Amino acid sequence: QSGDDRVLRAMKRGYTVELYRSRVELVRRFIPEATFGADVIVGFPGEDEAAFQNTCSLIEEIEFANLHIFRYSPRRGTPAAALPGRVPEPVKRARAEAVGRLQRTVQARVLERFVGKEELVLIEERKDGAWRGYTRGYIDTYVTGDAEVGEEVPVRITSVVAGHLEGVSEDRGDTH
């Protein structure tokens, strides 16, 4: 939820950046094609510019396929609500926007690696004239061709559009 150890401690997370990084490296060693998603909170009390930059650096390094970005907001009665170092709302907004821009760049780079490859996609719905589903790495994918809701179909990835993959279902050798 942050790329800075001091902020993680303030959040009372039970891990460090190095532990997180080592887990990602371990997964990638055994599953090189693995993709990662995360939640990031910007503007947590005490998050200074250096801590924010550490978070941005980690996003760049890990290369998340999906990232959910939240601005910290105090909740009455929680320990974090009493912490010093409140980040002004305009700063939180600017940081969230900056992380969003960074993530769009990172995500495009990650998704481009799938173009030309075959991925299995679990079809969840018909939307906008195509089938929509998710790869095993939970990447949003729009599919044209033969598919049905609930099926996992092989898909040749043809492009990246607006944060999702697009592709064509491959011939499955059956009668669908």
matplotlib code that plots the C-alpha trace (Angstrom):
import matplotlib.pyplot as plt

x = [0.0, 3.1, 6.6, 8.1, 9.1, 8.3, 4.8, 4.3, 5.2, 2.8, 0.1, 1.0, 1.6, 3.6, 6.0, 8.8, 9.4, 12.3, 10.1, 7.5, 10.2, 11.7, 8.2, 7.7, 11.1, 10.4, 7.1, 8.8, 11.6, 9.1, 6.4, 8.1, 4.8, 3.1, 1.5, 0.8, -1.8, -1.9, -3.6, -1.8, -2.8, -1.4, -1.4, -1.2, -0.3, 3.5, 3.9, 6.4, 7.7, 10.6, 8.1, 5.9, 8.8, 9.7, 6.2, 6.5, 9.9, 8.5, 5.5, 8.0, 10.2, 7.5, 5.5, 2.0, -0.5, -3.3, -3.1, -5.9, -5.1, -6.7, -6.3, -6.1, -9.1, -9.3, -11.9, -13.1, -11.9, -9.1, -5.5, -4.5, -6.9, -4.8, -1.5, 0.5, 1.6, -1.7, -1.2, -3.3, -6.1, -4.6, -1.4, -3.2, -5.1, -2.0, -0.2, -3.1, -3.1, 0.7, 0.5, -2.4, -0.3, 2.7, 0.6, -1.0, 2.6, 3.7, 0.5, 0.9, 4.5, 3.3, 0.4, 2.4, 4.4, 1.2, 0.7, 1.2, 0.9, -1.8, -3.5, -6.3, -9.2, -12.2, -15.2, -17.5, -19.8, -20.8, -20.1, -19.8, -20.0, -17.2, -16.7, -15.1, -13.1, -9.8, -6.5, -5.1, -3.1, -6.4, -5.9, -9.1, -9.4, -12.0, -12.3, -13.9, -14.7, -16.1, -16.7, -19.4, -19.8, -18.1, -15.7, -11.9, -10.8, -7.4, -7.1, -4.4, -3.7, -3.7, -3.5, -3.6, -6.4, -7.1, -5.7, -7.0, -6.0, -7.9, -7.7, -9.3, -10.4, -8.2, -9.7, -10.4, -11.1, -14.6, -18.1, -18.8]
y = [0.0, 2.1, 1.8, 3.4, 1.5, 4.4, 4.8, 1.1, 1.1, 4.0, 2.0, -0.9, -3.2, -6.3, -6.2, -4.0, -3.0, -5.4, -8.3, -7.4, -7.1, -10.5, -12.2, -10.7, -11.9, -15.4, -15.6, -14.3, -16.9, -19.7, -18.1, -15.6, -14.6, -13.7, -10.3, -8.4, -6.0, -3.9, -1.2, 2.1, 4.7, 8.2, 10.9, 8.8, 10.9, 11.5, 10.7, 13.3, 13.9, 11.4, 8.7, 9.4, 9.1, 5.8, 4.5, 5.7, 4.0, 0.7, 0.9, 1.4, -1.4, -4.0, -3.1, -3.8, -4.9, -3.5, -0.8, 0.6, 4.1, 5.6, 8.9, 8.5, 9.8, 9.8, 7.6, 8.7, 6.4, 4.7, 5.0, 6.6, 9.5, 10.7, 10.5, 13.7, 14.9, 15.2, 15.7, 18.5, 17.4, 19.2, 17.3, 14.0, 14.7, 15.7, 12.5, 10.3, 11.8, 11.4, 7.8, 7.3, 8.7, 6.6, 3.4, 4.0, 4.1, 1.0, -0.9, -0.2, -1.5, -4.7, -5.4, -4.9, -8.0, -10.1, -9.0, -11.9, -14.5, -16.9, -16.5, -18.4, -16.1, -16.9, -15.3, -13.4, -11.4, -10.1, -6.4, -3.8, -6.5, -8.6, -11.1, -9.8, -11.9, -12.1, -13.9, -16.1, -13.1, -11.1, -8.9, -7.5, -8.8, -8.3, -11.2, -11.5, -14.9, -18.1, -18.1, -18.5, -17.1, -19.4, -20.9, -20.5, -20.0, -19.7, -16.2, -14.7, -11.3, -8.7, -5.3, -3.2, -0.6, 1.7, -0.5, -3.8, -6.6, -7.4, -10.6, -13.3, -16.7, -19.4, -22.5, -24.9, -27.8, -28.3, -27.6, -24.3]
z = [0.0, 0.0, -1.4, 1.8, 4.9, 7.2, 5.8, 6.0, 9.7, 10.3, 8.6, 10.9, 7.9, 8.8, 6.0, 4.5, 0.9, 0.8, 1.9, -0.7, -3.4, -2.4, -2.7, -6.1, -7.2, -5.9, -7.8, -11.0, -10.6, -10.7, -12.9, -15.2, -16.9, -13.5, -13.3, -10.1, -8.9, -5.8, -3.9, -3.1, -0.6, -1.3, 1.3, 4.4, 7.4, 7.4, 3.7, 2.6, -0.9, -0.5, 0.7, -2.2, -4.6, -3.0, -3.8, -7.4, -7.8, -6.5, -8.9, -11.8, -10.5, -9.9, -13.0, -11.8, -14.4, -12.2, -9.5, -7.5, -6.2, -3.2, -1.4, 2.3, 4.2, 8.0, 9.6, 13.1, 15.8, 13.8, 15.0, 11.7, 12.2, 15.2, 13.4, 12.9, 9.5, 7.6, 3.9, 2.4, 0.1, -3.0, -2.5, -2.1, -5.3, -7.2, -6.0, -6.9, -10.4, -10.7, -9.7, -12.2, -15.0, -14.0, -13.8, -17.2, -18.6, -16.6, -17.5, -21.2, -21.1, -19.2, -21.5, -24.7, -23.8, -24.4, -28.0, -30.3, -27.6, -26.7, -23.4, -21.8, -21.0, -18.7, -20.4, -18.0, -20.2, -23.7, -23.8, -26.6, -29.3, -27.9, -25.2, -22.1, -19.6, -17.7, -18.3, -15.6, -14.5, -14.1, -17.1, -18.6, -22.1, -24.9, -27.3, -30.8, -32.2, -30.7, -27.0, -24.3, -20.8, -18.3, -20.8, -20.6, -24.2, -25.9, -27.3, -29.6, -28.2, -31.0, -29.3, -26.2, -26.0, -23.0, -20.3, -21.6, -24.0, -27.2, -29.1, -31.2, -29.9, -31.3, -33.1, -30.3, -32.5, -31.2, -32.4, -30.5]

ax = plt.figure().add_subplot(projection="3d")
ax.plot(x, y, z, "-o")
ax.set_aspect("equal")
plt.show()
